[in-house]
Amino acid sequence: MRKIEKEVADRYFKTRVLLIIVFLAIGFLVSFGVVIFAETIHESGAYIMGMPAHYFMGAQGAVATFIVLLFLNAMINDRVDKKFGIDESRNEQISGGGHEH
């Protein structure tokens, strides 16, 4: 396994921590935002797929948002890994796991 310079490793981990904070903040806002604004949404009389909007967002919207966030997290983290040279296929080749002896 090749060594990574400290500067690069520090920038990599700062980027990863920032992404974690952003995704957790979005998850928090979606989870509690629906609860905070449920009455306002209910009073607006909005419906989504035949259900009151506040109920749909609490029952389905938050879960769908979390699933989308999981996929976005995976795709963005793969790009960050490649940007900083921490690519799985490259690491296998470097460590000897990617080819036969």
N, C-alpha and C positions, 0 to 999 in steps of 0.2 A: 504494500500500500504506500503510495507516495505521500510525502508530507505537504501540508498546506501552510503557507505563510501566515503569521499571526494576524497581520492586517486584513488579509482576505477572510480568514476565519472570523474575525471580529465583525467585519461588515456583513458576512453571511448570517451570523447569529442575530445581529441587530435587525436585519431584514426579516428573518424568520419570526423573531419576537414581535415585531411590528405587525406582521401578518396575523399572528395569533391574536393580538390585541384587537385588531380591526374585526376579525371574524367573530370573536367573543362579544364585542360591542354590538355588532349587527344582530347576533343571536339574542342578546339581552333586550335590545330595542324591539325586536319582533315579538319576543315572548311577553314582555311587560307592556309594550306599547298598545297591543290589542286590549289588554285588560284596562289600562288607563283610559283609553278612548272608546271602550265598548258602549257606554251609554250614549255618547255623542253619535257613534256610528249607528246605533239602534234607532235613535230619534230621527236620523236622516231618512230612514225607511229604505235604505239601499238593500238590494238582494243580489246574491251571486249564485247562479245555478239553482234558483228557486229557494234558497235558504237565506235567512237574514244575514247580512254581511258580517255583523259582529260574531255570530255563531260560526259561520264558515271560516273566518280568519282564525278564530280560536281553535277550531277543531281540525281544519285542513290546511289553512294558509301557513301557519307557523311550522307545521311538519314539512310541508312542501319547501318552505324557505330553507329549513335546515338541510334537507337533502340537496338542494341546489348549492348551498354553501359548502357542503362536503365535496361535491364534484369540483367546484371552483377552487377550493383549497388544494385539492390534489393536483389540478392542472397548473395553478400558479406556483406551487412548491416545486413541481417538476421543472418549470422554467427557471426558477431561482437556482435550483441545483445545477442545471446546465450552465447558467450564467457564471456561477462561481466554480465550475469545473468539478462538481461533485455529482457526476452522472453515474448511475448504477452500472450500465453496460461498460463504461470506461473504467470504473473501479474493478470490475471483474477481470477485464483484460490486464490491468496493471498488477492485480494481486495474483494472477495466474489462474484464476477460476474460469476465464473465458475461452481457454483453448486447451487442447489435449497435449500431454507431454510425450 
